[in-house]
Amino acid sequence: MSPFKRWRIAIPLALISALLLGATVLGAWAYWDDDSTAEHALTIFLGLMFALCLGISVSIGLDRKLQDVPWLRIATVALFIALACGVSWVRDGL
C-alpha cells in the first residue's frame, strides 16, 4: 500500500479522534471543579480512549508494512468511538 493511500485512511480518523480528545480535555478543564469523582474517572477514561484512537489512527499512516487496507485498526477506532458515546451517555446521567 502506498504512503498516500495509508495517509488518506489515517488523516480523517486522526482528525476525528483529535477533535474528540480536544473536546474532552477542554470539557475536563472547564468543569473539573464542578464534577464528582465518578465524572472525573469517566472523563479520564474518555481521554484515554480518544488518545488510543489517535494513536491507532496515526499508526495506520506510519506503518510501512501494510499491504492491504487495515480493517481491524479502522474497526478498532470506530468501536472505541462508539463505546465512548456510551460512556458519555452514562456520564451525562450521573
ZIFENPE-V452514 format. One record per backbone hydrogen bond with DSSP energy under -0.5 kcal/mol. NH is the residue of the N-H (numbers start at 0). CO is the residue of the C=O. Records with the same first field share a line. If there is no record, write none. Layout:
NH=CO + CO
//
This chain:
5=1
6=2
7=3
8=4
9=5
10=6
11=7
12=8
13=9
14=10
15=11
16=12
17=13
18=14
19=15
20=16
21=17
22=18
23=19
24=20
25=21
26=22
27=23
28=24
29=25
30=26
31=27
33=30
34=30
39=35
40=36
41=37
42=38
43=39
44=40
45=41
46=42
47=43
48=44
49=45
50=46
51=47
52=48
53=49
54=50
55=51
56=52
57=53
58=54
59=55
60=56
61=57
62=58
63=61
65=62
70=68
73=69
74=70
75=71
76=72
77=73
78=74
79=75
80=76
81=77
82=78
83=79
84=80
85=81
86=82
87=83
88=84
89=85
90=86
91=87
92=88
93=89 + 90
//
